[in-house]
Amino acid sequence: MKRIESPSTVKLISGHAFNGCDRLEEVELFEGLVEIGSGVFMECKLLERFKVPSTVKKIRNCAFSDCHFLIGVELSEELETIEYSAFEWCYSLRSMAIPPTAEVDSNCFEGCLDLRALFDSQQDLISALKRRFDGLPVHKLCYYQPFHSTDVTIERLYEAIEVQHRSVHPALVIAVKIA
């Protein structure tokens, strides 16, 4: 199995549903899903990117552990909980932003070598991922957003600038529109 698509009627993917699907490369989950169960995508070694729907509130223990080629996970601001070992041994994981209000177990990134190389402790890592985009210039923000095309990212940035800073410098607005 190379691809999984869940209908919007699915509320929970229960424990170990796709555990060991070593050929799984792509997963598309639709709005409506509330929880990703324990070990659901464990050992899906070819999975590289994953987008969590905004309706998901909880990622259970070991949900993505041992996904060795997982490099990026897009989490929703609505996510409330990430349990222990959720991303354990995801060696290649390097792109993720955790919602600041989410409860995150201190061991959820155990063995994530690419992430851990930058921090002294799990708690420092989690803190950094929660504040990941604070103060980044626009060009870095675009670079670190791997889940959307450049056009979509720029449009989102433009909307954010317009909504949050009605008096933004005109040169910045022009730069975003041109890029």
C-alpha angles and dihedrals in degrees: 000000000000102000137034126193121181123202120237090251091071110099100173134024101205130221120307094351094148099016111151097011089149094180096050109123105159135036126183116188120183132218111279097059109119104179139025104210132223115297093351096145097019113148094008087144099179096051107114107171134022133186117201112212116242091245093064110106101173139035108196129218118297091001092145103012117145094018090141098183097043103124103165140027123184111208127193123239085237094066110117107179140028111184130212119298091004090142099018115155095007090145096184099044109128108139122069139116117202119209108252093234096050120113107232126188110234092233099050093106099044109149095012092138099183092052097037093052088072100050139055096220143012090251092054089050094050092046091051093049090052091053096033100129099037109129097354116148117243095257092055092046089056091047094051095050102085099161100071135049117261090253092056092045093050092047090052091048091049091051091048092050091047094049100039101037113033089172097050118150110271092229090063093051090049091048091052093047093049096045 
